[in-house]
Every structure is written in C-alpha cells, then in structure tokens.
Amino acid sequence: MENEGEARLFMSQHRGHVVIAPDKFKGSLTAAEAADRIAAGVRRAVPGVEVRALPVADGGEGTVAAAVAAGFRAVPVKVAGPTGEPVAAVLAVQGETAVVEAAQASGLQLLPGGVKAPLTASSHGTGELIRKALELGCRKLVLGLGGVACTDGGAGMVQALGLRLLDADGAELPSGGAALARLASIDPGPLADTLSGVEVVVASDVDNPLLGERGAPAVYGPQKGATPEDVAELDAALAHWADHVAALTGSDLRETPGAGAAGGLGFGAMALLGATLRPGIALLLELLGFDQAVRGARLVVTGEGCLDVQTLHGKAPAGVADAAAGHGVPVAAVSGLLELSEAQWRAAGFVAALSLVELAGPDGDSITRAGELAELAGERLARMFLGAE
C-alpha cells in the first residue's frame, strides 16, 4: 500500500511525535481502546517515539467518551431513558463547557429489552442532561446527536427544561412524537430565563429537514421500528409541532438543514434552544485540541469500524485527514473493514489504509481479535513511516 521511496520521504520530513486519533470500531473497540492498541503497536516497532492518543468522535455515540479521554471531567447523571425508565448517563465537563451526548439518555441501545417504541420514545432524558450541565454552571453546551430511539422533534428535551405542552383540556401531553398531534398550546415557562447567556452548539453531519421524504420520520423512523403508517403519523404530528413552534418563536426552521437530525432533536435545539449547527467532527476536533496536538507531528493515525463511501462525507477519519492536511502531516487509516479503493482513500488524504479483516487473514476473526490486530496495524504503519528499531 506504500512504496519505499514515499515512506523514506515522510521519514525525512517529519521528525516529531505520532498522534493516534481513531473513532470507535463499533462492535469491537471503543475509540479509546482503539487508540491505546494502535499506540501500543507503534511503540513496539519504534520504542523511543512519542505517541499521543487522542480518540475522537463525530458527535454521535462515543462523543462524551472522547471528551473524557481528552481531559474533560466525567459527571455521572441518572436521567429518564427513552421510555421513561431511569438510566445512568455521563456528561463531560471542562470549565464552563459541557458535552452532552443524546444517545447517553435517549439512545436506541437503552430501550428496555430492545423493544422499539417509535411513537412514544422521548428525548426527555437529553433535556435532563442539559439541565444538569446548567446546574453545574456550564454556559456552553455541545450537543452531540445521533443514535436516538425517539422521533419527537426535541419536544421531550424542552419539556425537561420547563416548557409545557398542553392539549385542548390544558393537560400536559404524554411523551413521544405521536402525542404532538394533540398539541393545543405551548407554555414556554422559564425556558428563556434558563437559557439566558447560554451558547448551544449542535454537533451533527445530518442535513435532513424535519419533514417530508427526506425528513426525520421517513429517513430514520424505520430504523427505530416505525411502520409506514407510523411514519405518516409521526410526520403529521411533527408538522403540527412545527406550526406551534413557529407561532411561538416567529421563525419556522422545519426546512433548515439538520432539523431532522436525531428524530428532530436538531429542530428542537435550533428552534427553542437557539442552537447553531456545526459539522460534528470539525467541532469535536476543535473541542478536543486536535490542532494543537498535531503541530509538529510526523504521522497521524486515524480509523473507524468501516472505511467506506460514508467516510468521505464528513465522518471522523475524513475530518482528521482534512485537519492534519493543514499542518502538512501525513495521515494513515486503520479500519475493521476497508471498502474504499486505493484511489478513493488516497484522494481522501490518506497515505496508507490497513484493514483488520485483511490482517486477520481468510480464516481469522477480526471482531474478537480487534485489539490484537489494531496493535499489528500500528506496528506496520510505524515500520512504514517511522522506521523500526
């Protein structure tokens, strides 16, 4: 995958440290585990080299873990899960900045018994995480979206922050997106005061609108158990929700790119929390101090479970490659499965790409041996680009 002359050129031009910045290998390694194992392989090949592990995320699952690995403080919080059951979640806090991961409170993986609840699952727990961050004195909230079980347009999230959603009889609506069809009025309560002076930034690469054929119910609802009838019901209910929110705020954001992220959490955050939307990996790299870590580096190694065409559209490894390119540092990729051609991964800015599946061989198990194979990948990349001792 790499010719000897090219490797020698990189070795002569880059004499500093190595940065290991992978995302998670879903189903086998967390981002931190992947970083540690790749780093161990690099050190085995070149014992004296300085290695800096900086696990990353793109705003979805693993975002809080990446922040904690970068030095943020982990704050355990008990919140409501997607169907109301209590779950254990974690905030990442540093100074007045908090990283809130929606999947920690409202994730698909938290559904009791794995039974999906497309019409009734709620983002209430995500709002509880935000409330806890505010109680801790945080004034900047980074909200990572993705992997949630709900399609409620962020209604549960803002209810947890004091906004009341009332039916025609003045009773509070129950949880879930379907119930929004019965919304008669919104009582904003203390929401504006609660968010006064607070900056909310949403980390997401999703550009879907809230409604329609590219909207949250149609595109992501089926992954959450929604039937075609459920999708139609949720789309109508969210349209009704959007009408009321527009009347309350004077601004209609249902067509805004990203409004459909995380079952419409993007819409709720932008419309009612005043959030701005930023590409997930770029925001997280900034937050984790990647720019400083990569200065003077001789090599960056990134990776994820599968390097494929999705990687090229804003996922973590591509974002790492883009950020490192600004410093003239070569970037190599390690993945569980490699579905890109050499021409594709080179065009994306990688100088090498190793697959755990290939390293395992035709009879190997790349899932259970992922840690061992990640070390082997780190060792091979070190021999390619750093020279071996």
QUIHUJO-V77559 format. One record per helix or strand of 3 or more residues. SS is the DSSP state (helix for helix, strand for strand). FROM is the first residue (numbers start at 0). TO is the last residue. Records with the same first field share a line. If there is no record, write none. Layout:
# QUIHUJO-V77559
SS->FROM-TO / FROM-TO
This chain:
# QUIHUJO-V77559
helix->3-12 / 30-44 / 62-68 / 101-105 / 107-109 / 111-113 / 123-134 / 154-158 / 177-181 / 190-193 / 215-223 / 227-248 / 260-271 / 279-287 / 289-293 / 308-311 / 315-324 / 341-346 / 355-359 / 369-384
strand->17-21 / 50-52 / 72-79 / 85-93 / 96-100 / 139-143 / 163-165 / 184-186 / 198-202 / 275-277 / 298-306 / 330-337 / 349-354
